[in-house]
Amino acid sequence: MYEVRFPDYLTGYELETEAKGCLVGVQVVSPLAVYDLTIYDPVRLGQDVAAEVESDGYFTETNLVVVPRVTREDITRAVAAMAQCDFAGLKPEPAQGA
């Protein structure tokens, strides 16, 4: 089992967040690990990748998840699909006290 935790600031700003196409601070808490996710929609991801590559020459983002729309529903659906693979490909946060 796992729990999806959305950032507190999302409440009341769901429409703005969907329009923005990006959400930082989503956590997935499973019995074995905690994962901090960065969520993008495809359009915003393309814009940010292009800007980063132009300025820095590369783009990288740990635990990047791309969903059709940055909504609680689409994020929850994506996490459920990732749970079927035991969150393979995601990097867990270091254990407390490590």
C-alpha positions as CSV (number, residue, x, y, z in Angstrom):
1,M,0.0,0.0,0.0
2,Y,1.1,3.6,-0.5
3,E,-0.1,7.1,0.1
4,V,0.0,10.1,-2.3
5,R,0.6,13.4,-0.5
6,F,0.0,16.6,-2.3
7,P,1.6,19.9,-1.2
8,D,-0.6,21.9,1.2
9,Y,-0.4,25.0,-1.1
10,L,-2.2,23.1,-3.9
11,T,-5.6,23.3,-2.1
12,G,-7.5,26.1,-3.7
13,Y,-5.0,26.5,-6.6
14,E,-5.8,23.3,-8.6
15,L,-6.9,25.2,-11.7
16,E,-3.8,27.5,-11.7
17,T,-1.6,24.5,-11.2
18,E,-3.1,22.7,-14.1
19,A,-2.7,25.7,-16.3
20,K,0.9,26.1,-15.2
21,G,1.6,22.5,-16.1
22,C,4.1,21.8,-13.3
23,L,3.9,20.7,-9.7
24,V,6.7,20.2,-7.2
25,G,6.5,18.5,-3.8
26,V,4.2,15.6,-4.5
27,Q,5.3,12.7,-2.2
28,V,4.6,9.0,-2.5
29,V,4.9,7.2,0.8
30,S,5.2,3.4,0.7
31,P,6.1,1.0,3.4
32,L,9.7,0.8,2.1
33,A,10.4,4.3,0.9
34,V,9.4,7.9,0.3
35,Y,9.6,9.4,-3.2
36,D,9.5,13.1,-3.9
37,L,8.0,13.7,-7.4
38,T,8.2,16.6,-9.8
39,I,5.1,16.5,-12.1
40,Y,4.9,18.0,-15.6
41,D,2.4,18.0,-18.4
42,P,4.0,17.4,-21.9
43,V,3.8,21.0,-23.1
44,R,5.4,22.6,-20.0
45,L,8.1,19.9,-20.0
46,G,9.0,20.7,-23.6
47,Q,9.2,24.4,-22.7
48,D,11.4,23.9,-19.7
49,V,13.6,21.3,-21.3
50,A,14.2,23.7,-24.3
51,A,15.0,26.6,-21.9
52,E,17.4,24.6,-19.8
53,V,19.2,23.1,-22.7
54,E,19.6,26.5,-24.3
55,S,21.0,28.1,-21.1
56,D,22.9,25.2,-19.5
57,G,23.4,22.7,-22.4
58,Y,21.5,19.9,-20.7
59,F,18.4,19.0,-18.7
60,T,18.0,16.6,-15.8
61,E,15.3,16.0,-13.2
62,T,15.1,13.2,-10.6
63,N,11.8,11.5,-10.2
64,L,10.2,13.4,-13.1
65,V,6.7,12.2,-13.9
66,V,4.8,13.4,-17.0
67,V,1.0,13.2,-17.0
68,P,-1.6,14.4,-19.5
69,R,-2.8,17.2,-17.1
70,V,-1.4,18.3,-13.8
71,T,-4.4,17.4,-11.8
72,R,-4.9,15.3,-8.6
73,E,-6.7,12.7,-10.7
74,D,-4.1,12.3,-13.4
75,I,-1.3,12.3,-10.8
76,T,-3.1,9.7,-8.7
77,R,-3.7,7.5,-11.8
78,A,0.0,7.7,-12.7
79,V,1.2,6.8,-9.2
80,A,-1.2,3.8,-9.2
81,A,0.3,2.6,-12.4
82,M,3.9,3.0,-11.0
83,A,2.9,1.2,-7.9
84,Q,2.2,-1.9,-10.1
85,C,5.9,-1.9,-10.8
86,D,7.0,-1.2,-7.2
87,F,8.0,2.3,-8.2
88,A,10.8,1.0,-10.4
89,G,12.9,3.9,-11.8
90,L,12.2,6.3,-9.0
91,K,14.9,7.3,-6.5
92,P,13.8,7.1,-2.9
93,E,14.6,9.8,-0.4
94,P,17.4,9.0,2.1
95,A,16.2,7.3,5.2
96,Q,15.7,9.6,8.3
97,G,18.9,9.9,10.2
98,A,21.0,8.7,7.2
